[in-house]
Amino acid sequence: MKPLLLVLLLLLLLNPFAPGALCQTPLPFSMEQPPQQQPQPPPQTTAPDQDKAKEQHSTLEVKPGPQVIKKKDFWTQTGVFHPFLRMPGYILQDQKALWTSPFHTAKADLKYWAIFGGAAAAFIATDRWTVKQLPNSSGQVSVGTWASRAGAAYSLIPISAGFYFIGTAAHADRFRETGLLCFETLIDSNLVVEALKLVANRARPLEGDGKGHFEDSPNGRLSSGFPSGHAISSWAMASVVAHQYPHPRIVPILAYGLATVVVVARVGARKHFPGDVVAGSAMGWFIGDYVYGRRHNPELGGKPSAAQKILDRVRISLVLQ
């Protein structure tokens, strides 16, 4: 029954976005006709920086960049695959911003770096004790190995392709954009995780003396256990989906729920220590948040997630003080 339940979770991850599923809302505007122009609001007296903050929401002070779907793509004038030609350039921009992000993060958000960094450090310091508390039976390893397949590339890439090609066929541009954002996020997260693996070179739970020493992986640096590739990819993609579709609530719940299943399964399969998956999950969410804030076309809708609303309130309270 466990395999069946996980397959249903994967199906549900896509079904809420299909026409008529969970809600009776129309699809986004058709690509065969230009999008209807929204009435322009009267000029506001707010500062330019505040106006920009309303247009895009992300944890970083991210200036909106070139969108993954541009207006000429709405009517497929340049073909189905044309948006992918822009992606290599976008990836280079993303990597530069991600690796330098600690130097241009808003001061109000530095506390979140401290929280995530402290949590990862705490898990790394205690993860050898934590894994000893688990049954570590053959059944646990078997179930964990099977469940963690939901976070593998051969699962996440087809889901991303499904978003893009179903959205293209149905003329649902927001659905289609989600696929492109997922592809860009997966590439970004994999480049980050492979670079960190080369540096960390951490032994996995079943390697060496089982204590997870850094600079001690017997199978080479690319096989390093820190951070978890499954965790960073799953949480990066879940972050994009949750940002794109914060309503109905079942969508972010399923997205983050599936990502949580993957990271727990990786520990259960004894492929990673808890610190590996916690660090990977935090970085994955952060990358998905950045790509959404950078590439999302506001004309397609989408609202800030609960985490973004909290950050907005923090900024407002600091201004009032």
MARNU-750888 format. One line per field, with one value per residue (C-alpha): x negated, y, z negated; residue in one letter; residue number from 1. Coordinates in pm, whole numbers. Each point is the difference from the previous one (the first is absolute). Layout:
# MARNU-750888
X X_...
Y Y_...
Z Z_...
kero A_...
drendren NUM_...
//
This chain:
# MARNU-750888
X 0_-285_-109_362_32_-317_115_328_-198_-190_325_163_-296_105_378_82_-122_208_315_289_-196_61_140_215_-233_-67_-336_-236_42_-50_-322_210_118_-193_61_260_-150_72_117_-291_30_-28_-346_-107_-201_-205_-374_-135_-167_333_167_-269_41_371_-70_-231_-32_-296_-222_-288_13_43_49_237_-201_89_303_-12_308_12_297_-108_12_369_108_-278_-143_-346_92_48_-369_-115_19_-260_-255_-8_-53_-383_-44_249_-183_-326_174_158_-327_-174_283_35_-369_-23_338_-145_-149_322_265_216_-112_349_-40_-339_178_138_-352_-90_305_-54_-374_40_256_-226_-298_205_114_-353_-130_264_78_-218_199_327_-52_-83_350_159_74_-244_162_3_370_-74_-275_220_296_-227_-177_327_158_-305_45_263_-286_-223_-65_203_305_-46_-96_315_218_-167_49_363_58_-159_151_346_3_-108_268_272_-112_-42_-299_-33_-8_-253_-217_-5_-168_-270_-62_-28_-257_-207_21_-102_-305_-100_41_-200_-287_-6_20_-273_-236_67_-50_-346_-91_166_-90_201_32_352_145_-98_-349_-323_51_360_-72_38_-341_-56_-281_37_231_-154_185_-124_112_292_146_-15_299_9_225_280_69_347_86_-120_174_328_23_-107_279_253_-89_72_335_108_-93_186_314_43_374_170_-202_-6_-260_-284_94_-46_-316_-175_146_-154_-335_14_69_-309_-237_130_-34_-363_-83_204_-185_-326_-125_-33_-27_272_-237_-48_371_74_-273_113_365_-79_-218_258_281_-226_-92_364_96_-274_85_369_-74_-239_187_370_219_240_258_62_116_-137_-17_-272_-21_56_-375_-18_289_-182_-313_206_143_-351_-112_307_-56_-365_103_256_-261
Y 0_241_11_66_290_164_-40_170_284_50_3_243_233_56_-42_315_212_-178_176_-43_-195_117_333_134_275_70_-64_294_195_-186_24_37_345_275_32_254_319_65_355_211_113_370_131_-84_213_-291_-8_-184_-261_-82_-38_-245_-199_-41_-131_-280_-178_-210_-41_177_361_-131_235_-159_-124_-123_-227_-363_55_326_153_-131_-353_31_-65_-252_228_-138_-363_-224_-42_359_98_-267_181_283_-232_-41_375_9_-283_196_304_-217_-162_334_132_-317_-32_369_11_27_335_157_-144_258_63_-85_-349_-84_-156_-269_-88_-33_-215_-239_-12_-63_-275_-174_26_-142_-295_-67_6_-250_-206_-297_-31_52_-281_-241_57_-135_-372_-12_-324_-144_93_362_17_-165_233_304_-96_-40_319_213_-75_276_250_-148_171_-261_106_378_60_-167_199_323_-107_-78_354_150_-214_-31_375_54_-232_151_361_35_233_1_-380_14_252_-230_-267_240_129_-359_-84_308_-69_-364_95_270_-227_-282_232_130_-342_-154_287_-36_-377_54_221_-199_-357_-142_-374_-143_-198_-337_112_-4_-28_126_330_223_167_283_-37_-376_-138_-327_17_340_357_-23_-269_228_-24_373_157_-228_34_-153_251_310_-97_-100_314_227_-132_2_364_98_-183_144_353_-35_-154_110_-59_-240_-87_-368_79_130_-261_-280_156_46_-325_-199_176_-89_-364_-2_142_-231_-293_86_-22_-320_-153_81_201_322_134_241_296_-81_16_303_203_-118_83_354_70_-151_219_304_-73_-55_325_188_-137_78_355_51_-158_-2_204_193_18_-372_37_-172_138_17_-307_2_25_306_167_-50_161_292_55_-9_270_214_-24_100_306_101_-27
Z 0_-66_368_103_-243_130_361_-96_-157_326_198_-240_36_362_-21_-199_291_263_127_-240_-265_-358_118_282_119_368_158_53_323_327_195_318_-109_-172_-373_-102_-123_-362_-84_-114_-362_-73_-83_-351_-235_-126_55_307_-218_-165_340_111_-320_76_349_-108_-332_-106_-302_170_114_355_292_253_295_350_-15_107_216_192_180_337_-144_-95_357_79_268_-66_-59_-301_-84_49_-371_-78_218_-254_-296_17_-36_-285_-177_12_-150_-270_-99_-39_-217_-210_-85_-90_-178_-354_104_131_-228_-178_-357_-124_150_-147_-296_232_116_-368_-73_292_-52_-373_61_253_-237_-288_209_124_-359_-117_310_-94_-325_189_251_-284_-141_320_44_294_109_350_24_-85_261_263_-53_-16_321_186_-134_76_370_4_-34_268_332_190_-205_-21_364_143_-243_120_361_-78_-125_310_275_-155_-54_361_138_-221_64_-378_-23_-378_4_282_-183_-303_210_120_-353_-124_270_-80_-373_36_208_-248_-301_157_89_-358_-163_214_-77_-373_16_149_-295_-282_107_-292_-56_1_-294_149_105_-200_-374_30_-179_305_-1_245_253_-45_271_125_333_113_-43_241_-225_-304_-233_-75_105_119_372_-35_-275_184_326_-167_-212_286_220_-284_-68_361_8_-336_107_329_-152_-364_38_-43_-309_96_271_-224_-261_253_146_-333_-132_285_-49_-370_83_221_-263_-274_238_77_-369_-33_294_-184_296_-200_-351_-121_36_369_79_-220_170_344_-71_-117_303_234_-132_24_365_98_-171_184_346_-49_-113_289_293_-80_234_-229_280_-49_-360_-308_-349_-266_-219_-374_-58_224_-183_-329_144_130_-349_-145_243_-75_-376_41_203_-261_-272
kero M_K_P_L_L_L_V_L_L_L_L_L_L_L_N_P_F_A_P_G_A_L_C_Q_T_P_L_P_F_S_M_E_Q_P_P_Q_Q_Q_P_Q_P_P_P_Q_T_T_A_P_D_Q_D_K_A_K_E_Q_H_S_T_L_E_V_K_P_G_P_Q_V_I_K_K_K_D_F_W_T_Q_T_G_V_F_H_P_F_L_R_M_P_G_Y_I_L_Q_D_Q_K_A_L_W_T_S_P_F_H_T_A_K_A_D_L_K_Y_W_A_I_F_G_G_A_A_A_A_F_I_A_T_D_R_W_T_V_K_Q_L_P_N_S_S_G_Q_V_S_V_G_T_W_A_S_R_A_G_A_A_Y_S_L_I_P_I_S_A_G_F_Y_F_I_G_T_A_A_H_A_D_R_F_R_E_T_G_L_L_C_F_E_T_L_I_D_S_N_L_V_V_E_A_L_K_L_V_A_N_R_A_R_P_L_E_G_D_G_K_G_H_F_E_D_S_P_N_G_R_L_S_S_G_F_P_S_G_H_A_I_S_S_W_A_M_A_S_V_V_A_H_Q_Y_P_H_P_R_I_V_P_I_L_A_Y_G_L_A_T_V_V_V_V_A_R_V_G_A_R_K_H_F_P_G_D_V_V_A_G_S_A_M_G_W_F_I_G_D_Y_V_Y_G_R_R_H_N_P_E_L_G_G_K_P_S_A_A_Q_K_I_L_D_R_V_R_I_S_L_V_L_Q
drendren 1_2_3_4_5_6_7_8_9_10_11_12_13_14_15_16_17_18_19_20_21_22_23_24_25_26_27_28_29_30_31_32_33_34_35_36_37_38_39_40_41_42_43_44_45_46_47_48_49_50_51_52_53_54_55_56_57_58_59_60_61_62_63_64_65_66_67_68_69_70_71_72_73_74_75_76_77_78_79_80_81_82_83_84_85_86_87_88_89_90_91_92_93_94_95_96_97_98_99_100_101_102_103_104_105_106_107_108_109_110_111_112_113_114_115_116_117_118_119_120_121_122_123_124_125_126_127_128_129_130_131_132_133_134_135_136_137_138_139_140_141_142_143_144_145_146_147_148_149_150_151_152_153_154_155_156_157_158_159_160_161_162_163_164_165_166_167_168_169_170_171_172_173_174_175_176_177_178_179_180_181_182_183_184_185_186_187_188_189_190_191_192_193_194_195_196_197_198_199_200_201_202_203_204_205_206_207_208_209_210_211_212_213_214_215_216_217_218_219_220_221_222_223_224_225_226_227_228_229_230_231_232_233_234_235_236_237_238_239_240_241_242_243_244_245_246_247_248_249_250_251_252_253_254_255_256_257_258_259_260_261_262_263_264_265_266_267_268_269_270_271_272_273_274_275_276_277_278_279_280_281_282_283_284_285_286_287_288_289_290_291_292_293_294_295_296_297_298_299_300_301_302_303_304_305_306_307_308_309_310_311_312_313_314_315_316_317_318_319_320_321
//
